[in-house]
Amino acid sequence: MSKIQRIALTSGEPAGIGPDLCIQLAQLKQSCQLVVIADPELIKQRARQLQLDIVIEHFDPDKAAQANKAGSIMVSPVALPSQAYSGQLNVAHSAYVIETLRLATQGCIDGVFDAMVTAPVNKAVINDAGICFSGHTEYIAEITGGHPVMMLATPGLRVALVTTHLPLSEVSAAITGERLSRVISILDKDLRERFGLENPAILVCGLNPHAGEEGHLGREEIETIKPVLAALSRQGVNLQGPLPADTLFTPKYLSTADAVLAMYHDQGLPVLKHMGFGEAVNITLGLPVIRTSVDHGTALDLAGTGKANLGSLKFAIKTAQQMVASNRLKG
């Protein structure tokens, strides 16, 4: 009998839909042990607001993992400094949000958890509290080391990014040969080891319109991207590109691809989210821990209403489970 996976689930921004999603998910039987990192009082309060019955169990890391039963939620407690209200951000809760992330990450490092799944946070309110925070990906990487690569996936499409949360004016300078080579190597390695793909086919976008039009619309493809792709192809990485992004995302190309590498955030993610918003997952590659997340924000207007959609969270958990299983096989 295979070992039951134990996955940490951070509850995200307490004023948003993260707690709602955790409670709604707990109404369903799970095939793994989900451990929600949150304030138990927040869970009780939000469950009452949602008019959902819930049994809170205290997480004991020394006990063998058992799959969650429907109607039961296992909580690793972190105390909020004050009561949270649906839809109302409070800078005083920012340190709490960071602590839930720290505990989940450290638990993965220590082997307490096989993976972590994160509910959405509000970056602005965290920064307003005086905490420098550019996102989950960067924060987790600070703790674990490694070179994080963001990849979003939905059934039928995976899109990884060379650059993430940068102003568009800074993207070109950030795409160096060293960075591009590292990102592609990580993408290829993790597709093999964490997704079980023997020879992953990767399509690479150009940076400029028409992939630079042979240098007439920019020289980044000629001077940086093509040399890196040629070098890595000689090492056995299955690459095609650089291809114009406006035609790459068509069935002709995607039907034979395992992943697309986009040069910047809004080059690839609008296509993926149009294709599968609400059924997509954010995956952090290149780290010693497995982390997935939902593809949406905190949705403050939906918090406490019972209208939050579970689709992305369910897919994030399923993807984390698949990655853990593939990782164990490789190990």
Secondary structure as GFF3:
##gff-version 3
##sequence-region A 1 331
A	DSSP	beta_strand	6	10	.	.	.	ID=ss1
A	DSSP	alpha_helix	18	25	.	.	.	ID=ss2
A	DSSP	beta_strand	33	38	.	.	.	ID=ss3
A	DSSP	alpha_helix	40	50	.	.	.	ID=ss4
A	DSSP	beta_strand	55	58	.	.	.	ID=ss5
A	DSSP	beta_strand	72	77	.	.	.	ID=ss6
A	DSSP	three_ten_helix	91	93	.	.	.	ID=ss7
A	DSSP	alpha_helix	94	109	.	.	.	ID=ss8
A	DSSP	beta_strand	115	118	.	.	.	ID=ss9
A	DSSP	alpha_helix	123	128	.	.	.	ID=ss10
A	DSSP	alpha_helix	136	144	.	.	.	ID=ss11
A	DSSP	beta_strand	149	154	.	.	.	ID=ss12
A	DSSP	beta_strand	157	161	.	.	.	ID=ss13
A	DSSP	three_ten_helix	168	170	.	.	.	ID=ss14
A	DSSP	alpha_helix	171	174	.	.	.	ID=ss15
A	DSSP	alpha_helix	177	193	.	.	.	ID=ss16
A	DSSP	beta_strand	201	205	.	.	.	ID=ss17
A	DSSP	three_ten_helix	209	215	.	.	.	ID=ss18
A	DSSP	alpha_helix	220	220	.	.	.	ID=ss19
A	DSSP	pi_helix	221	225	.	.	.	ID=ss20
A	DSSP	alpha_helix	226	234	.	.	.	ID=ss21
A	DSSP	beta_strand	238	243	.	.	.	ID=ss22
A	DSSP	alpha_helix	245	248	.	.	.	ID=ss23
A	DSSP	alpha_helix	251	254	.	.	.	ID=ss24
A	DSSP	beta_strand	259	262	.	.	.	ID=ss25
A	DSSP	alpha_helix	265	276	.	.	.	ID=ss26
A	DSSP	beta_strand	281	285	.	.	.	ID=ss27
A	DSSP	beta_strand	291	294	.	.	.	ID=ss28
A	DSSP	three_ten_helix	300	302	.	.	.	ID=ss29
A	DSSP	alpha_helix	311	330	.	.	.	ID=ss30
###
